[in-house]
Amino acid sequence: MLERLRSRVIRSVLGWDLIATLLCLMLIAGVDPATMLRQWSLYAGAVVIWSIVFIVLAPQQAVFERTILEAFTRLLLAVLLAATSFAGLLYLINGNLFERGSFLRFVMLDLVIVSVIHLSFRTLARRRQTRSRRRVLVVGQANAAARLAEEFGRRPWTGVQIVGYASDEWEAPSTLPRLGELSDLVTIVQRHRIDEVIFALPPAQYDRVAELSLLLLREPVMLHTVPTALDLVFARTPVDSVGGIPLVSLRESALTPSQRIVKRLFDIVVSFGLIVLLAPLMLVIALLIKLESPGPVLFKQERIGEHGRRFTMFKFRSMYVDAEQRWQAVAKRDPTTGKLIHKLKDDPRVTRVGRKLRRTSLDELPQLFNVLRGEMSLVGPRPEMPYIAAEYEPWQWQRFRVPPGMTGWWQVNGRSEKPMHLHTEDDLYYIQNYSFWLDLRILAKTLVVVWQGHGAY
């Protein structure tokens, strides 16, 4: 929950920063529309420079999780670095848009405006957190839970509500209720609608923290531990500051804020462009589906997304309308591993048009709307069906640490020819080695795989 809120704030602040910078540039330049058209490259350069610098230095992230002095210092450095780079661009192209005095006024005005924007978002975010309480469970001794409850009680704007603690020890009466033992942790989280869990166990029980964290991967809760557990072996575990209280996040996204921004912007631009470009083709496909068999054009199915959150995924219907009721008749288990295999080459539930759509992967085009809505990404682990995820081993739930994708590393290395229990390792490889360039490589390879029709059925 912390990660989702922070991501929305970061994206919003970056957008307003770029708009404010462009407006300041136009205001100080004082040019007419015709001149602006001739100098469009300067404005485009400003957008690119400010975007790169602000994504790398991430003053938007500082707005959400640092003190106001640290946040302003980060913002000042970002504006000065962007302005210096922009001045170099002006010099290289012999631009005469600014005199020295005008350029300094532009930098000062931009700094003031974006500072107001950041301060406004900081205030709004804290007010929102105060109104939307997050139910938090402390796993540890009563005195540790009481100290955390006291600290968060002095910071109501964090939105943290300590509802109780879980411990194997019976201790002296506490102001917080003891909700159960550690072995009952999953039940406690479900029964009390817990949003976040904070581990405050002593160092001697670090192994128990790792064990309980894996069990909770099935639940849509965020996991944190106190800084004394920094030696836990978790990939890319960032240190968060919640109201000045440092916590180590055990279940935050595997993507850094800057990686998430770049990935999301790329998803929005490409998915929107493809929807517009492929709209005629999708209309033809919808007509063919409707003509062949009765039922809806779109197939909607609940899937497991990032952090175990469920969402409705869209596809063109490639099966008969009673396919959901017949899945148990065709689903089989791998004789060597006992794992469930739900996709067959000669599935009798698939229609004639549907078989061609699957062979060309055209049945997945409606997922572009899931990407545009932010429920999926163009590249990532496949969004899993709940009944398959229910059979996951705890370690396999690590694949939900990033947004699910229309295509991914396992699809371009075997697609349906590799069963579920094998492609999980491919998804974990993708998560551990994520980069924007890896996404581009997977997209390029996807085009080749789809064209050749390997492993699709």
C-alpha positions, 0 to 999 in steps of 0.5 A, a space after each residue: 500500500 505504501 508503494 502504490 501510494 508513493 508511485 502515484 505521487 511520484 508520477 503525478 509530481 513528475 508530470 506537473 514538474 514538466 508542465 510547470 517547467 514548460 510554462 515557465 520557459 514560455 513565460 520568460 521567453 515571451 515568444 509568439 506561437 509562430 516562433 515557438 513552432 520554429 524553436 520546438 526542438 528547444 522545448 522538446 530538449 527541455 522536456 527530455 533534460 528535465 525528465 532524465 534529471 528528475 528521474 535519476 535524482 528522484 526529488 519526487 521520491 524525496 517529497 514523499 519519504 524525506 524531511 522537508 529540508 532533504 526534499 528541498 535540497 534534492 529538488 534544488 540540485 535537480 533543478 540546477 543540474 537540469 538548468 546547467 544541461 539546458 544551458 549547454 544545449 542552448 550553447 551547442 545549438 546557438 540558441 538565442 532564446 534567452 539572454 543571461 538575465 532571462 535565463 536566470 529568471 527562468 531558473 529561479 521561477 522554475 525552482 519556485 513553482 516546482 517547490 510549490 508543487 512539491 510542497 502541495 503534493 507533500 501536504 495532500 499526501 499526508 492528509 490523504 494518509 491521515 484519512 485513509 488508515 492502514 491496519 498494521 500488525 506488529 509481529 514481536 513482543 508486546 513492548 516493541 509493539 507498544 513502542 511502535 504504536 506510540 511512535 506512530 500515534 505521534 505521527 497521525 499523518 502517516 495513516 498507520 493504525 497498530 491494531 495489535 500484535 502477534 507473539 508466542 509469549 504471554 506477557 504483562 497486560 498491554 494497551 495493545 491486544 495480543 491477536 494470536 501466536 506466530 503460527 496463526 499469522 496468516 489467519 490473523 491477517 485474514 481475520 483482522 483485514 491487515 494491510 501491513 505487517 511489521 516484524 519486530 522479532 529479536 535477532 535470534 528469530 531472523 530465520 522465523 522472519 524469513 519463514 513467515 514472510 514466505 507464508 504471507 506472500 500469498 496475502 495482499 499485505 506489505 511486509 516490513 521489519 525493523 532495521 536490525 534485520 538488514 542482514 536478511 537475504 532479500 533481493 533489492 530490499 529498500 529502506 523506507 522512512 515512515 514518518 521518520 521511523 526507518 523500516 526495511 521493506 521485505 515486499 516492496 516492488 523489485 523496481 526502483 521508483 525511476 525504473 517504475 516511472 520509465 516502465 509505466 510511461 513506456 507502457 502508456 505511450 505504446 499501449 495507447 498507440 497500439 490500441 489506436 493503430 490496431 482498432 480496425 483489426 480488433 473490430 474485424 476479430 470481434 465480428 468473426 468471433 460473434 459470427 462463429 459462436 454465441 457468447 460475448 466477444 471478450 473473455 474476462 477472467 480474474 487473475 493474480 497481479 502485482 503483490 497478489 492483488 486480483 484484477 479482471 484480465 481481458 482477452 478475445 474469447 477463443 473458447 466456447 462459452 461453457 469452457 470455464 465449467 469444463 476446465 477440470 475435464 481437460 486439466 491434467 497433472 504432470 506425471 513426474 512433478 504432480 503440478 497442474 497443466 491447464 493448457 493442451 494442444 488439442 483442447 476441445 473447448 477452443 473454437 476454430 477462430 479461437 485456435 487461429 487467434 491463439 496461434 497468432 496471439 491476437 486473442 491477447 490484444 484486449 490486454 492492451 487496455 489492462 496495460 493502459 489501466 495500469 493493471 498489467 505491463 507490456 513485459 512481465 510475468 504472466 498474470 496467473 489464474 487463482 487456482 494455479 497460484 493456490 498450488 504455488 510453493 511459497 518461493 514462487 510467489 516472488 514472481 508477483 513482485 512486479 506488474 504482470 505482462 502481456 509477454 515475458 522472459 518465459 514466453 519468448 523461451 518456450 511459451 506454452 511448451 514450458 509448463 507452469 512449474 518451469 516458467 516460474 524460474 524464468 519469471 524470477 530471472 526476469 525480476 532479478 535482472 530487470 532493466 528497460 533494455 531487457 524489456 525492449 529485448 523481450 518485446 523484439 524477441 516476442 515479435 519473432 516468436 509470434 511470427 514463427 508461432 512457436 509454442 502457442 496453442 
